[in-house]
Amino acid sequence: MSTALARTTWPTVPTEDDVLVLVPVGSTEQHGHHLPLGTDSVMAEAVASRAAARLPGRVVVAPTLVYGNSGEHAGFPGTVSIGHEALRFVLVEMVRSLALWASRTVFVNGHGGNVRALDEAVGQLREEGHDVAWTGCLFPGGDAHAGRSETSAMLHLTPGDVDQDAATAGDTRPIAELLPRLVAGGVRSVAPNGVLGDPTGASAQEGRTLVDDLVTATVHRILTAAPDRRGRLTDPAPAAGR
């Protein structure tokens, strides 16, 4: 049974020993000319909510944390970044508060720029004895930012927020090749339109498949994966010879 915390009164909040809280973590940042600034938050919330509906026991979905570490997008109007340290502090204090009535917390992260804060915050919290972990919303083989994968997912989740006529390709080189320039000058230095990838060919049907597969993977990780030393829930490596 899943519960949306923001729409619940305090006497009806489940407080049994096995309560799991999923916290979507997103961002408010540019996603090209065709996707809304809340894309990462929409993705994280959708995955958390759909995963919660498929998980056993009492699962609570917390309100989405819509501001993250988005400094690499600072050159674009509309981006709001609280930075690494502020995000790390918020994550830590959030779990300390949730632990007063919930037994386990899992962050569902929709933005790559939040990874360092999640690693550090969750690692610290686990050392404090909290049962906390995090998992990411990655599409295997997808392009880095506002490309075909994200555009397809948003066409499935919130099609009215996508302006397909404005969708254009950005820098399509692998992220590893772009990383030095991204670190030095941000996204605008390599992609003036804010896109790292190519949204051409995106479709709602493809997005449905991508999101469904991501939700299935998220449920599997939460149920079976052991957190690594940073608190990440990752899929186990295949056995040798398979």
N, C-alpha and C positions, 0 to 999 in steps of 0.2 A: 504494500500500500504506500503510495507516495503522496506527499503534502507540499503545497507551495507555501513557504513560510510567510511571505508578504501578504497572503490572503487568509491567514489563520489567526484566530484569537489565542491569547496566551493559555487559557485553560485547556484548549484542545491540542496544544503542541504535544506530540508524543515524547515521553521522557523515560521510556523503558531502557534497560541496560544495553540493548542492541540497536539503538537509533543511529542511523547513518545520515550525515548531512553532506550533500553535494553543493559545492560553491562554484558557480560559473565565474571565470575571470576573463575579462575581455579587454577592450581598449576603445578609445575614441580617436580615430586617426584616419587620414585620407586613404581611400582605396580606388584611386584613379578617378576618371570622369564619370564612371558608370555605376559604381557601388557606393552605398552610404557609409558615413564615418563610423557607424555602429556595427559594421559587418562582423568583426571578431566577437563582439558581445552577443550578437544574434546567434552566431554559430555555437558559442560556448553554452548559452542558455538552452538552445534547442537540443544539443547533445545531452546535457545534464537532465533536462526534463524527460526526454524520451528514454534515457537509460534508467532513470528513477522508476518509470512505469513498468520496466521489465525486471527490476531487481526484487528479490524476496525481502520480507521483513518490512520494518518501518523506515521509510526513506523520506527525508525532508530536502527540498530544493531551496536553498537560500537565494535572496535577491542577487542579481548579477552585479559584480564589481566592474563598472564600466570604464574606469580610468586605470591605465597601466603605464608601463615604461615604453614610451613611443618617441623617444628623442630623435630617432633616425628619420622621423617624418615631420620634424619641426619646421621644415621649410614650406609646408603647405598650410594654408588657412583652414581652420576648423579642428586641427589636431590639438588634443589636450593631453599632456603627459605629466604624470606626477613624479616620474623618475624612479630609479632603482631603490634608493634608500627608503623613500616614503612608502612605496609598494611593499617592500619587505616588512616594514614596521606594521602596516595595516594587516598583512597576512598573519603575522605572529599574534597580534592582539585579537584578531578575529577568532582564531582557534582557541586561544586562552578563554575567551568568552563563551564560545560554543561548548567547550568542554564542561561547563557548569551544568549542562543538561543533556548533552549528546555524547555518545561513546566513541564515535569515529567521524572523521572529516576527510573528504576527498575533494581537492580542487580540480575543476575541469577547465583547462586553460585553452583559450582561443587565439592567443597572440604570442609569437615567438620572442618578442622583446621582453616578455615577462619571465622567461626561463631562469635567468640568473637569480632573480628575487625569489622565485618559487624554490629553487634548489637550496638557497641559503636559509630561507624562512622555515621550510619544512624540515631541513636537516637539523636546525636548532630546536624546533618543536619536538622532534622525535627524541633528541637528547634529553629534553625535559620530561619525557615519558608520555607524550600525547600519541594517540593512534591516529596518525594523519599521513596522507600521501597525496600525490597529484598525478594527473594524466593529461596528455595533450590532444588537441584536435587536428591531427595531421592526416592529409590524404596521401597515401603512398604514391610516389611518382608525380605528384602535383607540382605546379609551378609555385614560385615563392610568394607572390603577393598580387592579388587582384587579377589573377590569370584565369584560365579555363576552369580549374577546380573550384575556386571560391565563387566565381561567377555562376557556375552551374548550381552549386549548393544554395546560393542566394535566390536563384530563379525558382528553386523548389521551395525554399522556406518563406521568403517575402518577395514574390515576383513584382509587386507594385513598387518596390524600392529600387529596382534595377532599370537603368536606362541603357538598353542594349544598343540603341543608335549611337550612343557616345562611347561605346567600348572600342578601344584601340590597343594594339600591342605596344608593350614597352620594351625594356631590355630583356631579352630571352636567354642570355648567357647563364650558365650554372651559377648558383649562389656562391659556391666556393671561389669561383673566378672573380665575382663581383665584391666579395667581402672586404678586401683592403680599401677599396674606394668607398664602400658603404660606411665603414667605420670612420674614415677620414672626413667624408663630406655628406653623408646621409643619402637617402633615396634620390633626392632631386639631382644629385651630382651624376647619377647614372641613368635616371629615367625621369625626365622633366614632366611626364604625364602621370607619374606615381605608380606605374605598373611594372612589376618584375615578372614577365611572362606574357602570354598571349590569350586573351579571352575568346578568340575566334572559335566558333563551333560549340560554345557552351550551350547547355540545354537543361531544362527542368528535369527531364527524364534521367539524364546523367547525374544531375544533382541528387535526385531521390536515391539512386543507387549508392552514390558516394556517402551520403548522410546515413543511410541505413547500415552500410558496412561499418562506418565509424561508430555508430551507436552499439552495434554488435560487438565490436572490438573493445569498446569502453566497458560494457557490461562484463565481458570476459576478463578484462584486466582487474576490475574491481572485485570480482568473485574469486579469481585464481592467482593473480600475480602477487609476488612478494615485492615490496618496495626495495629499491636499491639503496645505497648509502645516502643518496640525496632525496630519498622519498619518492622517486619516480616509479610508477607502475608501468612496466614494459613487458611486451610479449616475450615469452621464453624463446631462446634460440632453438631451432630444430635440432633434433638428435643427429649425431654423425651418421652418414650413410642414407639419410632420408631426404 
